[in-house]
Amino acid sequence: ASRTFPYTFVSSASRSVLVTLPATIRRCGMESPLTKRQQQVLQAMRDGHYSDQQIAEYLHISINTVRNHLRQARIRTDVYGRLRLLDAAIKHGWLAPTGGGE
């Protein structure tokens, strides 16, 4: 599987800069760095489904898939810890305002 890197090359008239996208997204309040499914996993947590088993049953996916989505979300956002990730997602507006975990 090919891996995409979270960088982009930004150029202006005076200089060029290599920018790390997740940090830029967090600072500027741009759209979510999370995939739709990662957002759904976090929304399930926000809605009261805390364990991997509960999230898996709620979203009709395997426990390993839940763990993978959470791991990849932590990597994309550079926020480690389940509750810290959920807190950052809420704080930065990366989740829909209500439920929507279907």
N, C-alpha and C positions, 0 to 999 in steps of 0.2 A: 504494500500500500504506500502510495506517495504521501509525503508529509508537507503541508503548507506551513510556511513560517509567518508569524504574526508581525511582519515588518512591511513597511512601504517606503518608497523613495520619494521624498518631498523636495521639490525644486522651486526656487524663487529666483528673481533677477540677481540677487546678491549672493546667494549660497544654496547649497544642497545639503539635506539632512536625512539621515536614516532614522525613521521614527518607529518605536515599538507601538503597535496599534492598541493592545489592551490598555496600557497605561494612558495613552492619548484619549481613548474612549472614556475611561473613568474620569479623567480630569475635565474633559470638555462636555460631558453629559451627552455624548453622541449616542446613536442607537446601540442596542445591546450587543456585546461581544459573544453572547451565548446563542446556541442553536435553539430552534423552537422546542425540540425535545428536552434539552437541558433546562429551558425555562419551565416546561411542564413538570419536570421532576421537582424543581424548586417550588413551584406553585403548589404541588401536592404537599410538600413539607410545610409550607406556609398555611395550608388549609387543614393541618392537623395530622397528616400521615407522616409520622416521624421516622419509623424504622424502614429499612430497605424492603422488608417483606410487605409492609403496608403500602408503600409507594408502588411496588411491583404489582400488587393486586389491584390497586386503584387505577393504574395506567395500563394494565393487562400486558405487562412485559416481565422478563425474568429479573431475578434479584441481581444477577451479574450485569445485566444491561443497566439497571439503576446505578450500580456501583461505577460502571464505566462512564455513564453520563456525568455523575458527580465528580469523578476524577478528571475528566476532560474539562469540565466547567472550572475546576480549581486551577488547572493548567492555563486555560485561556484567560482567566481573570487575574492570575497570580495572587489569589486569595485562598489561604489554606485553612481548613477547619470547616466542618459542615455548617455550623451556626454562623460563623463569620461570613461564609459564602452567601448564605440566605440573607443575612443582615445587609451585606453589600448590594445584593440584587434588589432588595427592597429600597434601600437608601438611594441607589443610583437610577431607580426606575426601570430596571431591566425586566421586570415582571408585569404582566397585565394587572390592572387595578383590582380585579376580583377573580376568584376561582379559575375556571377555564382549563382545568387539567385533563379534559377529555381528549 
